[in-house]
Amino acid sequence: MKNYLAYFIDLDGTMYKGKEQIPAASRFISRLQSHHKKVVFVTNNSTRTPEDVAANLANNHDISVDASCVYTTALATADYLDKNAGAHRRVYVIGESGLKTALQNCGFLLTDDHPDYVIVGLDTQVTYQKFETAVLAIRGGATFIGTNADSNLPNERGMVPGAGSLVALVQYATQQRPLMIGKPEKIIMQMALERYGFSVDDVIMVGDNYKTDISAGINVGMDTLLVYTGLSTKKQVAKVKTKPTYEVDTLDDWQIENI
């Protein structure tokens, strides 16, 4: 069994189910911390800041981590652009405070006036006018970026539209394929590895969704741990060509000797 230095961990379905606690998750994080493992929560949610995510984990799920241990698609998008955009720092954003704050912290100007990039993430207050501005900017030459391709987002009412649904609308209207940042793409994983100073051999990716969490790990060459407390089922995973490195029914099954 490999001795992993760090654990990249999904949130919804892995650490909690919406507002519902997963008791094994808190115990799992406590055991990792007691063994001095680096814990990084890697999430496709771009709407909240790392401070908001950490506060939710502490206040509602008995998981205590610093905001620096939260890596969102908002941060990954900002990190990727900061590395690649050069002097082209004008961005138009469909998204919420988490995405806008991350970009501003990296020195990008949020504007609808001749942006270099149009970035589409989840925005629960999105309007036709915002879509119109985004579409016209992309058709005018701006580079199209999507935070993540999640079609739906689970909440207490059911599976509501996710960021990928908004991205798909803009893609359809522009007939341009966006550069996608979040899981299952490599970019978010590569940016997280760079930010925290690990190689793929140092880290295992933990999640409940084969199509996003596990595939992201596989795509970047990282070992993976699939937990059956969320979206993917054993029946579904039995049909996939590339299996997770490990599978457990609950994170309690990942024993101390595995850590």
N, C-alpha and C positions, 0 to 999 in steps of 0.2 A: 504494500500500500504506500503510495507516494505521500510524502510529508509536505503538504501545501502550506506556503507562507501566507497566502491571502485567499479570501473567499469573496467573489463577486456574487451578490445575492439580489434576486428580484424581490419586489414588494407584494403587490396584490396577487393573492392566490398562494403565495409562499410565506409571507410574514403575517398576512391577515386576509380576510375576505370582505372587502368593502369596510364596513364599520365593525364587522365581527372579528373577534380575536381568534388566533390559532395558538393555543397554549404552548404547543411544542416549539413554536418559533422563538418565543422568549427564552426558553430553556436552551435552545440551540445556540443562540447568540451569546448567552451567558457562558456556555461551555467553550465557545470559540475564544471569547475574551479571556477566560481563565487560562487558556493555553497560549495566550499572547499572539493570536492570529489576527492579521489585518482584516477587518470587515469593511466592505464597500457595498453600499446599496446602489445597484445599477438599474435605473428605471426609465421607461419610455415616457413617463409623465413629464411634460415640459411646463405645466401650468404653475407649479409651486416652486418656491425657492428651497434650497437645501435646508435652511433654517426651519421652514414650515414643515418639511418632511420629517426632520428630526424631532420637532415638537410633537407632531402627531404620533410618532412611534413611542415617545416617552409618555405622553399624556393618556394615550388610548390603548397601547399595546404592550406596556411594560418592557420596552426595549430602549435602553439608554445608549445613545451614540452621539458623537459630535457632528455638527453639520458638515464638517470636512469629509465625513465618511459617506456622504450622499452624492452620487453622480447621476445627474439627470440628462435627458436628451437636450435640454436647454444649454447645459454646460458643455456637452459634447459638440453641439452646433457652434457655440461661441468659440470653443477651443479649435475646432477644425477651421473655421473662417479666419481666426486670428493667425493661424499657421499658414494659410494659403491665400488670403485676400490681398495681401500687400497693402497698397495705398487705397484700394477700393473698399471704402468703409461705410458706404451708404446702404442702408437696408430698410426694406418695408416688411413689416411683420403682421401676419395674422396669428395672434397668440395672446397669452396672458402674462401676468407679471413675472413669472419665473423665467420665461424666455426673454422678455424685454430687458429685465435686470441683468441677466447673464451677458447679453450682447453689449449693453451699455458699459458694463464693468470691463469689457475687453476693448473699449474705445470706439464702438460702432455708433454711427449716427442713425437714429430712427427717423425715417422721412418717407413721404410719398412722392417726393420731387426727384425724378430720375434716379431711382435707387440702382445700385449695382447688383443687389441680390433681393429676391423676394423669398421670405421664409414663412412656411405655413405649418403651424402647429395647432393644437387643440385650443379653441376659443369659444367658450359657451355664450359669448355675447356677439358672435359674428353676424354681420349684416351683408345684404346684397352689395351695398356700396363698397365694403372691404374687399369682397371677391372681385368686384369690377376693377378696383384699383390694382389689385394683384395681377389679374389677368392682363390688363392693358400694359402694365410694367414689364411683364414677362414677354409679351408679344412685341414690346418695344426694345427688347434686348437684355433685360435683367436675367441673371442666373436664378433658376428655380430650385429651391431646396425644401425638402419636407423633413420635419423632425422625426416622424415615424409612420409606419403604415398600418397601425392597428385600426381595423375597421370599426370595432366596437369597444366600449368601455363599460365594465360592470358597475352598477350602483344599486341602491335599494329598490329602484323601479324596474331594473332589468338591464338588458344590453343596449345601451344608448350609443349614438354615433361617436366614434373615436376620431383621433387626428387624421387617420388615414382616409376617412370619408371626406374630410374637408380637402385634403391633398388631391383626392381623386376628382373632385369637382373642378379644381383649378387645372389639373392635368387634362381633363376632358375639354375644357374651354380653350386651352392653349395648344392642345395637341403636342405638348412637350413633356417628356419624362423627367421627373425631378431627381436630383441627387438625394438619396435617403440616408439619414444619419443613424437612427435608432435600431434596436434589435429587430430583426435578425441580421442586420448589416454588420460588416466588420468595423465600420468607422467608430461607433460608440465604444467598442471594445478596445480598439487601438488607442483611442484618445484616453480612455481610462487607464490602460497600461502605462502610457506615457506620463500621465499626471501623477500616478502613484509610484512609478519607478519599478514596475515588475515586468518580467518576461512571461510569456504564455505558460511556460513550464512551472512557474511559481504559483499559479492561480487555478482554482476550480470555479466554474460558473454553476450557481444553484438557482433552480427555478421550477415552476409548475407548468409552464407552457412550452411544449416541444417546438412549436413553430416560431417562437420568438426567442425565449431565453436559451434553450438548449441549442437551437440552430445557430444562434449568435456565437456561442462557445465553439461549436463545431466549425463554423466558418472561419474562425480566427485561429483554429488549431489548439483549443483549450479543452482540458478535461471537463466533464459535466456531471451534475447530479440532479436528476429529475425527481421531484417529490410529488406524490399523488394527492395533494390537498387542494388543487385548484382546477385548471382547465383541462389538461390532457388526461386521457384515460389509458389504462393498460391495453385495452383493445386497440386503441388508435396507435399507440407506440409499437405494438407488436407488428404493425404493417410497414413501419418505416425502414428504409434501407440502412441508414446509419443510426445505430442505437446510442443512447446516452452511455457515458462511461459507467455510471452507477444509477440505480433506481431504488427509491425507498417509499414506503407507504406514508411515513411521517418522519419528520426530522429527528424525532426521538430515536429512530432506527439507525441514524448515523452515529455510531458508537464512539466512545472516547478514543479507542485504539485507532479508529479511522482518522481522527483529527490529527 
